[in-house]
Structure formats: C-alpha cells, structure tokens
Amino acid sequence: MAKKKAHVISHTHWDREWYLPYEKHHMLLIEFMDTLLDTLEKDPEYKSFHLDGQTIILEDYLQVRPEKRELLTKMIQTGRIHIGPWYILQDEWLTSSEANVRNLQVGHQDAAMYGDICKVGYFPDSFGNMGQAPQMLQQAGIETAVFGRGVKPTGFNNEVSGEAFESPYSEMYWESPDGSKVLGVLFANWYCNGMEAPTDKEKLVEYWNQKLEGAAHFASTDHMLFMNGCDHQPVQTDLSEALHNAGEFFNDVEFIHSNFPEYIEAIKEELPDNLVTIHGELRSQQTDGWCTLANTASARIYLKQMNAKCQTLFEKVAEPVATLAHKMGMEYPHHMFTYGWKVLMQNHPHDSICGCSVDEVHREMVSRFEKAEQVALHIIDEAMSYIKAKLDTMKFKNISEEAEPFFVVNPTGHTKTGLLELKLEVAKKYFGPGYVQGAIDDANDAVVPAYKIVDENGNTVNGQIEALGLHFGYDLPKDKFRQPYMCQELKVTVEVDTLEAFGIKKLALVPTETKEVAEGNLVREGRILENDCLSAKVEDNGSITVTHKATGKVFEEQCIYEDHGDMGNEYIYFMPLGEKAITSKDAKAEIRVVKNLPHVAEIETKVTIHIPKSGDEQLAKEMRELVWFNGRKAQRVTETIPMEITTVYTLERLGKGIKVKTSFNNEALDHRVRALFTTNIETPYHYADSIFEVAKRDTVPSKEWRNPCNAQHQQIFINVHDENVGLTVANKGLNEYELLRDGQNTIALTIHRGTRELGDWGVFPTPEAQCLGHQEVEFEIIPHGAGDDAYASYIHAYQFQIPFAAMQTTMQEGEVKDYTPIMVPTAAPGVIYSSLKLNNEGHVMTRWYSVSDQEANLTLETDMNVFMSNLLEENQGVAAHTVTVKPYQIMTLGLEK
C-alpha cells in the first residue's frame, strides 16, 4: 500500500500593517527575513519557503537590508524561496478591476527580476473571492488557485461548520462566468494546520494524529497539505528535525518539506473524477452569514472614497491621456506609473483598504493616498501640457482676437456627455523683484469682459462663468526658473454634449455684451426637477419621487435616511438586539432652489433626525471582556443628539439620472447611516458591479443564513430590474449595499459606519473608526427601461466616476489642426470599456469586458494593426479590427504600427 504524503509548506502570512502600525510590522519583517535566510543557509534540509505570494516583501526587506540582495536572489533562483505572483495580497472586492490587474502585472514584473515566479493564484486570507478570478488567472498562465475563504466549511478562520459542504473535498474546480476554469485548493483547515510542528517524540504523535486526521477528512488524494506558518509567524528553524522525527513514528506517511508547485503537480496526478465545480463569486453565502466580513466595505468610508478617486485618476484619466499624448510624440512615463501604482497598491492589502486595522495604520494610508493622487495629477498635467503644445487653436482668432481657448478630453472608451468644471486665468501679470505690487495692482485693475463659451465654429455652448477675483499662480518652465504671476481667475462650467471616445474638443471664452445669466427651465413649482428623460419631485421629508418618462415608472421614497446602532467592530456590523430603525421618513425638510440654469439645476434639502449619542456602558464592558460580537447585549444610550443631513439634488439638462451629494456632521458614536431607495420591482435577483462583471446575486440568502444583515460588496453601482424597468444607484467610494427583504426590494446604501474597535482576536480600540466630523458622499439615481437600456445605465454609472480632462491653452499654431482619436471604438450593448495604456514594450493596449450572456462585436476603427493579448499584455497573435467578445469575456487588444 502506497504511503500517504504529508506536504508541509513553510510560509508566513505577512500583513504589512494591521494590529500594529506599518513600521512595527516592518521591523519585525526584517528580523523574520534575517532568520529565514540564516536558516536556509545553515540547514540544507530546510528545502523551501513560500513568501506569501506578494513581492512587496522583497522591497520592504531590501529597503533596510540592501546588502542582502545577492543572497536573497540566490535563494529565489535556486528554488529555496518562492515569490509572486502578486505585488500585494489585495482585498479583491475593494480594489478596482484594473487595480487587480496592475497588482498581477507588477508582481510578475518584480518577480521576473529575480528569475522566478510562483504561478499559483494565492488568496490565503481574502475576505471572499471575485468571480472572474479563474479567467484572470488563466490569462496570466496560472492554472491553480489556493484560497482560504468563500465556500463551506469556512467560518471566521475556516472552522468546520457542519457536513453540507459546497465541496466534499479541499480540492475543487473553480469556474468563471465565461467558462474559464482552474483547479481550486481550499485551506479547509486554514493556513496554519502545520504550524509549530513539535520535535518532541511524545508531543509529535498527538500533534500529527490530530493534523493528519483533519487533513485526510477533506483531501481528495493521498497528498495532504499542511501549512507551516500563520499570521506573522516566525520561521520554524527546527522544522527539518520535526519532520525527520515524525517520519520515524508514522511509517505509513511520508513527510515532505514541499512547495506549491510540487504539491499541485502531485495532486493533479491523482485527482478523482468526482471533483465539484464551484461557480463565480465565493462570498460564503452558504453559511450562517456572520463571518463573511462584508461589512469591512463600510469601515472607514473615507478610505474607500480616497481609493476610488486615486484609482479613477490613474486608470481612467492618467493612463489614457498619457497614451493620447504618446501618440502625438510624448514619451510614455512607465516609471512614474509603476511608482504611483505601487504607492497606491500599498493601501490595497485587505487589512488596509478594508479599514480593519488600528488607527495609526489608517493615518498613514491617508498620506499614501495623497502621494498617489499627486503622482497621478502630475502625469495628467504633463500629458495635457504636451497635447496643449500640439493643438492648433487659430480658428478662434477668426471669432475673436481676445479669445481664451481651452480644450476638453474624453478619456473613456464610450461617448461622454456631462458637465465640465475648470478654472481659467486671464489678465496674467508676471512679476519678479521690484514688480510685485505692480503686478498685483495691474491684475486687480484689469478689465475682465463678460464672456460666453463657443466652439471652433463660433457656436455658443451652454455653461456658466463666475469671476473668482485676484489669484496668485506660477509656471514651472522646463528650461528656466519658476515664474510667478498675478491674474484674474474664472470658474467655468461647460455642458459637453456627446464627445466621442478618446475625443478632444476645443472651446474658448470670447467677449460678449450679454452679462446676464439666462434663467433655466429645469425647476418647476419650486421643488420639481425635470428634463426630457425624468422628473424628480422633492417631498416634504426631503426624499424625492422620480418618474422615468420613457416607461412611466414612478420610484417613490428615493433617499430616505436610516440610522441604526452598531455594536460590532471594523469587520462586522451588529445591530443592537431588538432595535428599531430611526429614519427621516417623518421629518420636515427645509427645501430651497440653489440654481436653475439652462444646463443644470439644483435643489437643496435639510432634514434633522435625532439619534442616540453612543453605545452604552455595556458595550465598553463587553469589548474589554472580549465578548464575541454576536453575543453582545449592549444597547445605545437613551440620550439623543440631532443630526442634520444636507442633500443637494442635481439634474443636468442632458442627464439620465439625479446626482446626489449628501453631507452631515457626525457627532454620534457606534452607528450606521444608510440612504434607502425603494424600487418596488418584483424580482428574486439584483445586480452588483464587481471585478470585470456585473454579478447577478440572489436577494434572499440560503436557508443556512442567520445574520439579519446581508450587506454585500459593490464597486460602482447596484441595480434592480425586471423585463420592463430598472433602477441603478451609482456611487463614488461607497462599497457596501444591502437589498432589503422588505417586500419592496429597497436598496440600502451605507453612507456612514462608526465603530470603536478593530475586533477579531483581541482588544484593539479604534476611536478614529467612529469617523467623527464632516462627512460627504456622492451617488446618482439612474432609472432605466427594458433590454439594452439597462446596459446604458451601467455605462452611465461608470461615467459618473470619470471626469473630463481639460486645460487652458493659448491662441497658437500647432501641428494638430484636426485631431483624430487614437481609435474610435464601437461596442455592442453589454461590452464595457476598462482601460487604455501602453505596455512595457511600447504597444497601445485597450481592455474591454462583457457583462452580457450573448456574444457581441467590438470594432476598433484605427490606422494601427490589432493583436490579441491577455492580462499580462503579451502579444498572442493578429486580430481583426472587429472582434467577437464572448459572454463575460475579458478581452485585451494591442495596437501597433
């Protein structure tokens, strides 16, 4: 009889920051890596170590120990240390589709510098797994995923929870919506089931009897997996002795100090025919629901908002604008993008972006986000300046000698309509020594004419021009010292109508004799916003009733606010037992019209609700005594404080939805605030924007579900529709929603959650997680009709995130008189644009994906040749200019001369 094989894989799961600040963990990492290298050098029987699948550990170590690079490289190249394929171990739900791709690309690039990439899709502690992961891994040449959560029998740390498993084995196949399939290996006994293996001959018998039985219970082959490590686990320096002694006592087991490539190769040779195939997202929906950790989507919402802004700037503005500038001759700044993305991705590990660490961690994250944003804005400014130097604007001279030109870029792959806001400077007066006051006086005295906005043909464009007065500015020339100036600053709002994908539109301010701003007709009766697509009536309680004109569907009670207590922690929301919601349904709102212009109108409401000041003393006691969250009896105090919520509803003349900006000063502790949107659409499903897909999800959870809350992750929007009508609610950095089981399919969008502790395994107070002070959120309510109109609402939601790029220019002759886009894409309904960038070989790359169950065409009208590619942006052969996108396929195409 063949021996069973115990594959012991040494590792550590290294959270860069979590219950300790980054630098404390960093210093512990240096000590850890020193010990690892020393152990590998001294003990030839210590075969190998899996370095947690993230190459950033190498950067962090060599930052302090650069003299260890040669030894570290040697250990990697000889297979003693296994690295990659990721740069960091990200939270998959809270990082964008393209951020997940950059993580994979940068991880591969960094690993390749050392000569080895461990081709294993490593997700040890992700809080659930994205449904398109198998397709993404396949496109990177990875055929196996190893993960810790998302399917039964997982609990908080994969505790066994009954026998009705989604898979009877720890091995299974995992399939994406498009049909891509990888082998999946679940840490059914968690990733610490082989840690601290004893050398003592009495203890090891008890230890291995238990461990072998646990692994054999789930293993589908005679090869059993034992993970020798855990979170920040030190190197077991006596492991060779421990395995040798175990082998002497267990004659029917061969103990192997193994690694993932060897273990995976071994199990593939013996996999049974009855492996289960699991499909799509792994969200632990077949559990009691208490430990999905989905509520990390609403912990410290300010982090999610900053992340959404930075991701959008990099992938949806900086990369495409730099690509357009490159087409005109600019050198593409690969080095800046790599640096900027790395800074941003350092905020993407699950304990970081999830907001479930100590306060010091998240303070440092704010600084990183600000740094990343500055890099993205610099790249955008440089690329736009290059484009500016190339554009010919002399047509405006025929309209007015005093024209002040500027240009607008649509950085997306879809036609874009909307409002652009930018600041322009006129009457510039440069100054130096001896002319400071003179410049101030001259700029102050400058007569700024009344302006209107025109296009190159002299047609008037809707917009608004506001004088902001005297302004200080400066130029930073490439060939001389900085040049300060004084000027008059103007704030310009422009209505951009149907700018083609990757298109550029030249506009200008020209003097006009008409100073009055035209009155608009988008407001009726003081509280109704209306355009050709929809109307929105502001009700007495501050909510709105939206009517979709094309279908006649009326959506009542849009934007009711709801407050509940939260006795949980950063990971998990827990409502006080028996508590009833406090809502704005019976509030009396103050209502006023803010603006009513031809191109846009706004109505502001203010409502006040009275909410409990905090959790009671019982909560503090239960926290100190480590009472598990769902065993807590704490309530909120009876003392209440007022919370005034200001809401600004905006309707654009050409808009398809109502844009909403909500703000409030949070002074209460231990509570959650949500905006509610009643749909009254009967359907058992809803649709959530996720990673390269719009995921179809059951509204009612499985019969095992016990948690009263079924909050879920989203990226850009949540949608509910039937065969006739639907409602999409888009957001900016609001990643948590719930479809209420209230008979009305109400969408609940979390806009605030405050909690006092980290949670998990100890007592870690987090007073800053209460998110006190001014809070502001943005979302958009988008009703739609049947069929392809749902897809149109999705694109509208994506466009809600992405600003136009714009820059002031001068009256000048330029090389580019009639701009032609780098490509003109025509995408069938359900095919969504994702990115435009250059790969490291200098090829233009564009990525698209299907959210439809039907094949569809994508046509790229361009003078360049097209080739098929993958997520690593490798050339995989010639393609036609019109390609067929299969259902749910992620498609990357390259362009070259």
Summary of the structure (lengths in Angstrom):
residues: 897
radius of gyration: 29.1
end to end distance: 62.0
largest distance: 97.9
contacts: 3176
relative contact order: 0.11
helix: 26%
strand: 33%
